[in-house]
Amino acid sequence: MRRRVSSIRCRPLLKMARRVQKQAWLDNQQRRANVRGAFALKKSYAFAKTAADRHILLVDDVVTTGATANEVSRVLLAAGAKSVTLAVVARAIRS
């Protein structure tokens, strides 16, 4: 499915490789472990070279520890992305 936001082409590049626990009740270390290996690049003809040599804008609604954003960025960079930039709507502060 393709989406357009403004003039930016949006495309879902990733899929969930496995289930993850709800992050809200996990501490920082548990959050990193929870999402490690949870995302994979979609494997299909249409997405074969989508990430390669691209500058990718990753948009997230809320960032708390950054564990998910870091893991997604790692997967995209491993797939050949030139860079990954994170745009966040809100930053959660844990007390």
N, C-alpha and C positions, 0 to 999 in steps of 0.2 A: 504494500500500500504506500503510495506517495502522498505527501502532504506539502503544502506550501504555506510558509509563514513569511509574509512580506514577499521579497524576491528571493528568499533563501530556499533552496530545495531541501526538503526534509525526507529522510528515509530511515526506517528502523533497520539498523545494521546488526543488532544483536538478538540472541535468543537466550532463554534461561536454559542452562545445561543441567541444572539440578534444582531441587527445591531448597529454599533457605528459611531459616527461622525468622520470626518477627524481630526486627532490629531494636525496637523501642526498649526492651527490657534487658538488653545485653550491654556489658561494659565495652570499652574501646577495643581491647584485645579480642574479645569474643566476636565483636562486629567484623573485625578484619578476617578472622578465621571463618566466620559464617558466610561471607561472600567470596572467599578465595575459591576460584574454580567454578563459580556459579554462572558465569556468563561465557558465551561463545559467539563467534561470528556466524551469521547465517550462512549455510553452505547450500548454494543453489546457483544455477547458471546466471541468474539476474544479479546476484551479489558477489560473484566470483572475484571481481577486482574493485569493488566499491570503496574499500578503505585504503587501498594502496595509493601511496603518494598524495594523499589528500590532507588538507587541514580540516579537522573535524571539530564542530562546535557541539559540545555535550551540554544539554539543558536538563537541570534537575530542579524539582520544586523546593526541597528542603535539604540542607546539608547539616549534619550534626558532627560526626567525626571525620567524614570524608572517605570512609572505608569503601563504600560502594563506588563513588566517583573514581577513587584510585584504582580499584580492580577493573572497572570498565575501561579506564584509560590504558591500563596495562595491556588488556586484550586488544584494544584498537591499535596501539603502537606495535604490538607483536604481529599484528596483521599487516603492518606496513604503512600505517598512517604517518604522515610527516610530523603532525602535531595534534594535540587535543587541547582545546580550550574549554574551560568549565564556566557556564553561566548559571547562576543560582538565584532563585526568587527570594528565598529566606534562609537565614542561618540560625540554627537552633543552638542555644547555649545551655549546656548541661550543668546543673549545680551539684 
